[in-house]
Amino acid sequence: MESESFSTPRLILRELTLEDAASLLPIWSDIRVTRYMKIERLTTEEEAQQLIQLLKSQIKAGQSSRYAIILKDTNAIIGTCGFESFQTEHHSATISYELGKRYWGKGYASEALWEIIEDGFQRRHIHRIEARIEPENDRSIHALHKLGFMHEGRLRGALKKGDKFVDQLIFSILAEEFESSLR
């Protein structure tokens, strides 16, 4: 089976491999990045390999998709993105993504997510894509608005992080909204 990949003007998105662990560890060990993720900060390459293995098993089971985000000009892995989960009976999915801190604010998240969203609507025939974002994650909120996502509401105390519960904001875009943005 051929691996899936996408290309944008500045990025390549390709399936994760265990060899990506060394490149992803600096991102997944950065507290500024992991504070918005559903994982604890990683500290070893072995932990990064275990996370990649978990993601790959979820992909194989058809539960999710995940891609390394690679800069074309340097071949550096700058983060990951994909569908965190599929709700196939409802034709919906949840996206998630993270970038290394030094790549924030450069439009890479929007560029990568556009490809994932387009794939979701056009090839996977998803009707609704959502994202769940912590309220203080202003950069993600901006990226989602830029992509045409609408803010739907707030889930109070929806995610347990450490010993506390945090709120999540729900954003979504529907297939017809995405299609109209292409015209």
C-alpha positions in Angstrom: 0.0 0.0 0.0 1.4 3.4 -1.0 1.7 5.9 1.7 -0.4 9.0 1.7 1.1 12.4 1.3 0.1 16.0 0.4 2.0 18.9 -0.9 1.4 22.6 -0.4 3.5 25.6 -1.6 5.8 25.4 1.5 5.0 22.0 3.1 4.9 18.3 2.6 2.5 16.3 4.8 3.3 12.6 5.0 2.5 9.7 7.2 4.4 9.4 10.4 7.3 6.9 10.8 9.1 5.7 13.9 12.2 7.5 12.5 10.3 10.8 13.1 10.6 10.4 16.8 14.0 12.2 17.1 12.6 15.2 15.1 9.3 15.3 17.0 10.8 15.0 20.5 11.8 18.7 20.8 8.3 19.7 19.9 6.5 17.1 22.1 8.8 17.9 25.0 8.2 21.7 24.8 5.8 22.7 27.6 4.6 25.7 25.4 3.4 23.2 22.8 2.1 20.3 25.0 0.1 22.6 27.2 -2.5 22.6 24.4 -2.2 18.9 23.7 -3.9 15.9 25.2 -0.6 14.4 26.2 1.9 15.0 29.0 5.2 16.5 28.0 7.5 13.8 26.6 11.1 13.5 27.8 12.7 10.6 25.8 12.9 9.5 22.2 11.4 6.2 23.3 8.3 8.0 24.5 8.1 9.7 21.2 8.3 6.4 19.4 5.6 5.0 21.6 3.3 7.9 20.8 4.0 7.4 17.1 3.3 3.7 17.5 0.0 4.5 19.2 -1.0 7.0 16.5 -0.1 4.4 13.8 -2.2 1.7 15.4 -5.2 4.1 15.6 -4.6 4.9 11.9 -4.5 1.3 11.0 -7.8 0.7 12.8 -9.4 3.5 10.8 -9.9 5.7 13.9 -7.7 8.6 12.9 -5.1 10.0 10.6 -1.8 11.8 11.4 0.8 13.4 9.2 4.3 14.9 9.7 4.4 18.5 8.6 7.7 19.0 6.8 9.2 22.3 5.4 10.0 21.8 1.8 13.0 24.1 1.8 14.8 22.5 4.7 13.2 19.1 5.0 12.7 19.8 8.7 9.7 18.3 10.6 7.9 21.2 12.2 4.9 19.4 13.7 2.0 17.0 13.0 -1.6 17.3 12.0 -4.6 15.1 11.1 -7.9 13.8 12.2 -7.8 12.9 15.8 -11.0 10.9 15.4 -13.7 9.9 12.9 -17.3 9.6 13.7 -18.2 7.6 10.6 -21.9 7.1 11.3 -22.3 10.9 11.5 -19.8 11.7 8.6 -17.8 14.0 11.0 -14.3 14.2 12.3 -12.2 16.1 14.8 -8.9 17.7 13.6 -5.9 18.3 15.8 -2.4 19.7 15.2 0.7 21.1 16.8 3.7 23.0 15.6 7.1 23.6 17.2 7.1 27.0 18.9 9.6 28.6 16.4 7.1 27.9 13.6 4.1 29.7 15.2 2.7 32.8 13.5 4.0 32.0 10.0 0.8 30.5 8.5 2.1 26.9 8.5 -0.8 25.6 10.6 -3.4 27.1 8.3 -1.6 25.8 5.2 -1.3 22.3 6.5 -4.9 22.2 7.8 -6.3 23.4 4.5 -5.0 20.2 2.9 -6.3 18.0 5.6 -9.7 19.7 5.5 -9.9 19.5 1.8 -9.0 15.8 1.9 -11.7 15.3 4.6 -14.5 16.9 2.6 -13.5 15.8 -0.9 -12.0 12.3 -0.6 -13.3 11.1 2.7 -16.8 12.6 2.2 -17.0 14.0 5.7 -19.9 16.4 6.3 -18.6 18.2 9.4 -15.1 18.9 10.8 -14.6 20.2 14.3 -11.8 21.4 16.4 -11.7 21.6 20.2 -9.4 24.4 21.5 -8.5 25.7 24.9 -9.8 29.3 25.3 -6.4 30.8 25.8 -4.9 29.3 22.6 -5.3 32.5 20.6 -3.1 31.4 17.7 -5.2 28.3 17.0 -8.4 30.2 17.3 -7.1 32.7 14.7 -6.0 29.9 12.4 -9.4 28.2 12.6 -11.2 31.5 11.8 -8.9 32.1 8.9 -9.9 28.6 7.5 -13.7 29.5 7.8 -14.5 27.6 11.1 -17.3 28.9 13.1 -17.2 29.1 16.9 -20.1 27.0 18.2 -19.7 27.2 22.0 -17.8 26.3 25.1 -17.6 23.0 26.9 -17.0 23.8 30.5 -14.6 21.5 32.4 -14.5 19.1 29.4 -10.9 18.0 29.5 -8.9 16.8 32.5 -5.3 18.0 32.5 -3.2 16.9 35.4 -5.3 17.6 38.5 -7.7 20.2 37.0 -10.5 20.4 34.5 -10.2 22.9 31.6 -12.8 24.3 29.2 -12.7 23.7 25.5 -14.1 25.9 22.7 -15.8 24.1 19.8 -15.2 25.3 16.3 -16.6 23.6 13.1 -16.9 23.9 9.4 -19.4 22.1 7.2 -18.7 20.7 3.7 -21.0 23.2 2.0 -19.2 26.1 3.8 -15.9 24.8 2.7 -17.1 24.3 -0.9 -18.5 27.8 -1.1 -15.1 29.2 0.1 -13.5 27.6 -3.0 -15.6 29.6 -5.4 
